[in-house]
Amino acid sequence: TQLGCLLCEEGERTAAVDAFRIAIEVHPEFPDAHYHLADALTALGDLAAARPHWEMFLRHNPRGPWAELARQQLSRFADR
């Protein structure tokens, strides 16, 4: 997850997506990896792929500091 975050900071979102996916393979219930993967996918415009990761993040972290941001992202789907 840390590598993915560094890659995002460098503007390498596609490589970051790969790093986040690897993190999720190793720790499938790690909410931060789902959050950052969803964020990177959203930034890349792949909202359909991002949605399940926003949902998974909220399933594991419904009250954390990023929960409201995740809910805001998911609200984009309600309009569709």
DSSP file (Angstrom, degrees, kcal/mol; ACC not computed):
  #  RESIDUE AA STRUCTURE BP1 BP2  ACC     N-H-->O    O-->H-N    N-H-->O    O-->H-N    TCO  KAPPA ALPHA  PHI   PSI    X-CA   Y-CA   Z-CA
    1    1 A T     >        0   0    0      0, 0.0     4,-2.3     0, 0.0     5,-0.2   0.000 360.0 360.0 360.0 -40.4    0.0    0.0    0.0
    2    2 A Q  H  >  +     0   0    0      1,-0.2     4,-2.4     2,-0.2     5,-0.2   0.915 360.0  50.8 -63.2 -41.5    2.8    2.4    0.8
    3    3 A L  H  > S+     0   0    0      1,-0.2     4,-2.6     2,-0.2    -1,-0.2   0.928 109.5  51.4 -60.9 -43.9    4.4    1.8   -2.6
    4    4 A G  H  > S+     0   0    0      1,-0.2     4,-2.3     2,-0.2    -1,-0.2   0.900 108.9  50.7 -59.2 -41.8    1.1    2.5   -4.3
    5    5 A C  H  X S+     0   0    0     -4,-2.3     4,-2.2     2,-0.2    -1,-0.2   0.909 110.5  49.0 -63.3 -42.3    0.8    5.7   -2.4
    6    6 A L  H  X S+     0   0    0     -4,-2.4     4,-1.5     1,-0.2    -2,-0.2   0.912 110.3  51.3 -63.0 -42.1    4.3    6.8   -3.4
    7    7 A L  H  <>S+     0   0    0     -4,-2.6     5,-2.9     1,-0.2     4,-0.2   0.894 108.6  51.6 -63.0 -39.3    3.5    5.9   -7.0
    8    8 A C  H ><5S+     0   0    0     -4,-2.3     3,-1.7     1,-0.2    -1,-0.2   0.917 106.4  53.8 -61.9 -42.8    0.3    8.0   -6.9
    9    9 A E  H 3<5S+     0   0    0     -4,-2.2    -1,-0.2     1,-0.3    -2,-0.2   0.828 108.5  50.2 -60.9 -30.9    2.3   11.0   -5.5
   10   10 A E  T 3<5S-     0   0    0     -4,-1.5    -1,-0.3    -5,-0.1    -2,-0.2   0.428 121.4-109.5 -86.4   0.4    4.6   10.6   -8.5
   11   11 A G  T < 5S+     0   0    0     -3,-1.7     2,-1.1    -4,-0.2     3,-0.2   0.596  80.9 129.3  83.5  11.1    1.6   10.5  -10.9
   12   12 A E     >< +     0   0    0     -5,-2.9     4,-2.2     1,-0.2     5,-0.1  -0.517  20.2 154.9 -96.9  64.9    2.1    6.9  -11.7
   13   13 A R  H  >  +     0   0    0     -2,-1.1     4,-2.5     1,-0.2    -1,-0.2   0.850  67.5  54.8 -66.2 -36.2   -1.5    5.9  -11.0
   14   14 A T  H  > S+     0   0    0     -3,-0.2     4,-1.5     2,-0.2    -1,-0.2   0.933 112.2  43.9 -64.3 -44.2   -1.6    2.8  -13.3
   15   15 A A  H  > S+     0   0    0      1,-0.2     4,-2.0     2,-0.2    -1,-0.2   0.867 111.6  55.4 -66.0 -35.6    1.5    1.3  -11.5
   16   16 A A  H  X S+     0   0    0     -4,-2.2     4,-2.8     1,-0.2     5,-0.2   0.898 102.4  55.9 -63.5 -40.5   -0.1    2.3   -8.2
   17   17 A V  H  X S+     0   0    0     -4,-2.5     4,-2.4     1,-0.2    -1,-0.2   0.918 107.1  49.9 -57.3 -43.9   -3.2    0.3   -9.1
   18   18 A D  H  X S+     0   0    0     -4,-1.5     4,-2.0     1,-0.2    -1,-0.2   0.917 110.9  49.1 -61.0 -43.3   -1.1   -2.7   -9.6
   19   19 A A  H  X S+     0   0    0     -4,-2.0     4,-2.2     1,-0.2    -2,-0.2   0.909 111.6  48.7 -64.2 -42.3    0.6   -2.2   -6.2
   20   20 A F  H  X S+     0   0    0     -4,-2.8     4,-2.2     1,-0.2    -1,-0.2   0.892 109.4  52.8 -66.0 -38.2   -2.7   -1.8   -4.4
   21   21 A R  H  X S+     0   0    0     -4,-2.4     4,-2.0    -5,-0.2    -1,-0.2   0.889 108.7  50.0 -64.7 -37.8   -4.1   -4.9   -6.1
   22   22 A I  H  X S+     0   0    0     -4,-2.0     4,-1.9     2,-0.2    -1,-0.2   0.923 108.8  52.4 -64.4 -43.3   -1.1   -6.9   -4.8
   23   23 A A  H  X S+     0   0    0     -4,-2.2     4,-2.7     1,-0.2    -2,-0.2   0.896 109.8  49.2 -59.2 -40.0   -1.6   -5.5   -1.3
   24   24 A I  H  < S+     0   0    0     -4,-2.2    -1,-0.2     2,-0.2    -2,-0.2   0.850 106.3  55.9 -70.6 -33.8   -5.2   -6.7   -1.5
   25   25 A E  H  < S+     0   0    0     -4,-2.0    -1,-0.2     1,-0.2    -2,-0.2   0.902 114.7  39.9 -61.2 -39.2   -4.2  -10.1   -2.7
   26   26 A V  H  < S+     0   0    0     -4,-1.9    -2,-0.2     1,-0.3    -1,-0.2   0.894 136.0  17.9 -76.8 -41.7   -1.9  -10.4    0.4
   27   27 A H  S >< S-     0   0    0     -4,-2.7     3,-2.0    -5,-0.2    -1,-0.3  -0.729  70.0-179.6-132.4  81.2   -4.4   -8.8    2.8
   28   28 A P  T 3  S+     0   0    0      0, 0.0    -1,-0.1     0, 0.0    -4,-0.1   0.691  81.3  47.6 -61.3 -20.7   -7.9   -8.9    1.3
   29   29 A E  T 3  S+     0   0    0     -5,-0.0     3,-0.1     4,-0.0    -5,-0.1   0.235  74.7 123.3-106.0  15.0   -9.6   -7.1    4.2
   30   30 A F    X>  -     0   0    0     -3,-2.0     4,-1.4     1,-0.2     3,-0.6  -0.661  48.1-159.5 -78.5 106.8   -7.1   -4.3    4.6
   31   31 A P  H 3> S+     0   0    0      0, 0.0     4,-2.7     0, 0.0     5,-0.2   0.841  84.1  59.3 -61.0 -36.4   -9.3   -1.2    4.3
   32   32 A D  H 3> S+     0   0    0      1,-0.2     4,-2.7     2,-0.2     5,-0.2   0.890 103.9  51.6 -61.8 -38.3   -6.6    1.3    3.4
   33   33 A A  H <> S+     0   0    0     -3,-0.6     4,-2.3     1,-0.2    -1,-0.2   0.905 111.1  48.0 -65.0 -40.2   -5.6   -0.7    0.4
   34   34 A H  H  X S+     0   0    0     -4,-1.4     4,-2.7     2,-0.2    -2,-0.2   0.911 112.0  50.4 -64.8 -42.0   -9.2   -0.7   -0.8
   35   35 A Y  H  X S+     0   0    0     -4,-2.7     4,-2.5     1,-0.2    -2,-0.2   0.955 113.9  42.8 -60.5 -51.0   -9.5    3.0   -0.2
   36   36 A H  H  X S+     0   0    0     -4,-2.7     4,-2.5     2,-0.2    -1,-0.2   0.864 114.0  51.3 -69.0 -35.0   -6.4    3.9   -2.1
   37   37 A L  H  X S+     0   0    0     -4,-2.3     4,-2.8    -5,-0.2     5,-0.2   0.945 111.8  47.7 -64.5 -46.3   -7.1    1.5   -5.0
   38   38 A A  H  X S+     0   0    0     -4,-2.7     4,-2.4     1,-0.2    -2,-0.2   0.906 112.3  49.9 -59.6 -41.9  -10.6    3.0   -5.3
   39   39 A D  H  X S+     0   0    0     -4,-2.5     4,-2.3    -5,-0.2    -1,-0.2   0.915 112.5  46.4 -63.6 -44.2   -9.2    6.5   -5.2
   40   40 A A  H  X S+     0   0    0     -4,-2.5     4,-1.7     2,-0.2    -2,-0.2   0.917 113.4  48.6 -65.7 -43.4   -6.6    5.7   -7.9
   41   41 A L  H  <>S+     0   0    0     -4,-2.8     5,-2.6     2,-0.2     4,-0.4   0.890 111.1  51.0 -63.9 -38.6   -9.2    4.0  -10.1
   42   42 A T  H ><5S+     0   0    0     -4,-2.4     3,-1.3    -5,-0.2    -2,-0.2   0.918 108.4  51.6 -63.4 -43.3  -11.5    7.0   -9.7
   43   43 A A  H 3<5S+     0   0    0     -4,-2.3    -1,-0.2     1,-0.3    -2,-0.2   0.827 108.6  51.8 -62.8 -31.3   -8.7    9.3  -10.7
   44   44 A L  T 3<5S-     0   0    0     -4,-1.7    -1,-0.3    -5,-0.1    -2,-0.2   0.517 120.1-112.8 -81.8  -4.9   -8.1    7.2  -13.8
   45   45 A G  T < 5S+     0   0    0     -3,-1.3     2,-1.2    -4,-0.4     3,-0.2   0.575  78.1 129.6  86.4   9.8  -11.8    7.4  -14.6
   46   46 A D     >< +     0   0    0     -5,-2.6     4,-1.6     1,-0.2     3,-0.2  -0.582  20.3 158.9 -97.0  71.9  -12.6    3.8  -14.0
   47   47 A L  H  >  +     0   0    0     -2,-1.2     4,-2.2     1,-0.2    -1,-0.2   0.846  68.3  58.2 -65.8 -35.3  -15.6    4.3  -11.7
   48   48 A A  H  4 S+     0   0    0     -3,-0.2    -1,-0.2     1,-0.2    -2,-0.1   0.898 110.6  42.8 -63.2 -39.5  -17.1    0.9  -12.3
   49   49 A A  H  4 S+     0   0    0     -3,-0.2     4,-0.5     1,-0.2    -1,-0.2   0.800 113.9  53.1 -74.7 -28.6  -13.9   -0.8  -11.1
   50   50 A A  H >X S+     0   0    0     -4,-1.6     4,-2.0     1,-0.2     3,-1.0   0.854  91.9  74.9 -74.1 -35.1  -13.6    1.6   -8.1
   51   51 A R  H 3X S+     0   0    0     -4,-2.2     4,-2.5     1,-0.3     5,-0.2   0.873  92.6  48.9 -51.4 -51.5  -17.1    1.1   -6.8
   52   52 A P  H 3> S+     0   0    0      0, 0.0     4,-2.3     0, 0.0    -1,-0.3   0.812 111.8  51.6 -62.9 -25.0  -16.5   -2.3   -5.1
   53   53 A H  H <> S+     0   0    0     -3,-1.0     4,-2.3    -4,-0.5    -2,-0.2   0.851 107.7  50.5 -79.5 -34.1  -13.4   -1.1   -3.4
   54   54 A W  H  X S+     0   0    0     -4,-2.0     4,-2.2    -3,-0.2    -1,-0.2   0.935 114.1  47.0 -61.5 -44.3  -15.2    2.0   -2.0
   55   55 A E  H  X S+     0   0    0     -4,-2.5     4,-2.1    -5,-0.2    -2,-0.2   0.914 111.7  49.0 -63.8 -43.7  -17.8   -0.4   -0.7
   56   56 A M  H  X S+     0   0    0     -4,-2.3     4,-1.6     2,-0.2    -1,-0.2   0.906 109.2  53.5 -64.2 -40.8  -15.3   -2.8    0.7
   57   57 A F  H  X S+     0   0    0     -4,-2.3     4,-1.9     1,-0.2     3,-0.4   0.949 111.1  45.7 -57.1 -48.8  -13.5    0.1    2.5
   58   58 A L  H  < S+     0   0    0     -4,-2.2    -1,-0.2     1,-0.2    -2,-0.2   0.832 106.3  59.8 -66.9 -31.4  -16.7    1.2    4.1
   59   59 A R  H  < S+     0   0    0     -4,-2.1    -1,-0.2     1,-0.2    -2,-0.2   0.886 117.7  31.4 -61.3 -37.5  -17.6   -2.4    5.1
   60   60 A H  H  < S+     0   0    0     -4,-1.6    -2,-0.2    -3,-0.4    -1,-0.2   0.642 134.4  27.2 -95.8 -16.9  -14.4   -2.5    7.1
   61   61 A N    ><  +     0   0    0     -4,-1.9     3,-0.6    -5,-0.2    -1,-0.2  -0.438  63.7 155.1-144.9  64.8  -14.1    1.1    8.2
   62   62 A P  T 3  S+     0   0    0      0, 0.0    -4,-0.1     0, 0.0    -1,-0.1   0.642  81.8  32.0 -72.7 -13.2  -17.5    2.8    8.3
   63   63 A R  T 3  S+     0   0    0      4,-0.1     5,-0.1    -5,-0.0    -5,-0.1   0.313  89.5 118.4-126.0   7.7  -16.5    5.4   10.8
   64   64 A G  S X  S-     0   0    0     -3,-0.6     3,-1.4     1,-0.1     4,-0.5  -0.079  82.3 -91.4 -71.5 176.6  -12.9    6.1   10.0
   65   65 A P  T 3  S+     0   0    0      0, 0.0     4,-0.3     0, 0.0     3,-0.2   0.725 126.1  44.7 -64.3 -22.3  -11.5    9.5    8.9
   66   66 A W  T 3> S+     0   0    0      1,-0.1     4,-2.3     2,-0.1     5,-0.2   0.428  85.0  96.2-100.5   1.2  -11.9    8.6    5.2
   67   67 A A  H <> S+     0   0    0     -3,-1.4     4,-2.4     1,-0.2     5,-0.2   0.899  83.3  49.9 -60.6 -43.0  -15.4    7.1    5.5
   68   68 A E  H  > S+     0   0    0     -4,-0.5     4,-2.3     1,-0.2    -1,-0.2   0.899 110.1  51.1 -64.7 -38.9  -17.2   10.3    4.5
   69   69 A L  H  > S+     0   0    0     -4,-0.3     4,-2.0     2,-0.2    -1,-0.2   0.912 110.0  49.9 -63.1 -40.9  -15.0   10.7    1.5
   70   70 A A  H  X S+     0   0    0     -4,-2.3     4,-2.4     1,-0.2    -2,-0.2   0.909 109.7  51.0 -63.7 -41.8  -15.8    7.2    0.4
   71   71 A R  H  X S+     0   0    0     -4,-2.4     4,-1.9     1,-0.2    -1,-0.2   0.891 107.8  53.1 -62.7 -39.1  -19.5    7.8    0.8
   72   72 A Q  H  X S+     0   0    0     -4,-2.3     4,-0.6     2,-0.2    -1,-0.2   0.908 109.2  49.0 -62.1 -41.5  -19.2   10.9   -1.3
   73   73 A Q  H >< S+     0   0    0     -4,-2.0     3,-1.2     1,-0.2     4,-0.3   0.925 110.8  49.8 -64.3 -43.2  -17.6    8.9   -4.0
   74   74 A L  H >X S+     0   0    0     -4,-2.4     3,-1.7     1,-0.3     4,-0.7   0.807  98.4  67.6 -66.4 -28.3  -20.3    6.2   -3.8
   75   75 A S  H 3X S+     0   0    0     -4,-1.9     4,-0.8     1,-0.3     3,-0.4   0.748  86.1  70.7 -64.2 -20.9  -23.0    8.9   -4.1
   76   76 A R  H << S+     0   0    0     -3,-1.2    -1,-0.3    -4,-0.6     3,-0.2   0.793  95.4  54.0 -62.7 -27.4  -21.8    9.5   -7.7
   77   77 A F  H X4 S+     0   0    0     -3,-1.7     3,-1.2    -4,-0.3    -1,-0.2   0.767  96.2  65.0 -79.6 -25.6  -23.3    6.1   -8.5
   78   78 A A  H 3< S+     0   0    0     -4,-0.7    -1,-0.2    -3,-0.4    -2,-0.2   0.792  97.5  56.8 -66.5 -26.4  -26.7    7.0   -7.1
   79   79 A D  T 3<        0   0    0     -4,-0.8    -1,-0.3    -3,-0.2    -2,-0.2   0.567 360.0 360.0 -79.9  -8.9  -27.0    9.7   -9.8
   80   80 A R    <         0   0    0     -3,-1.2    -1,-0.2    -4,-0.1    -2,-0.2   0.440 360.0 360.0 -98.1 360.0  -26.5    7.1  -12.6
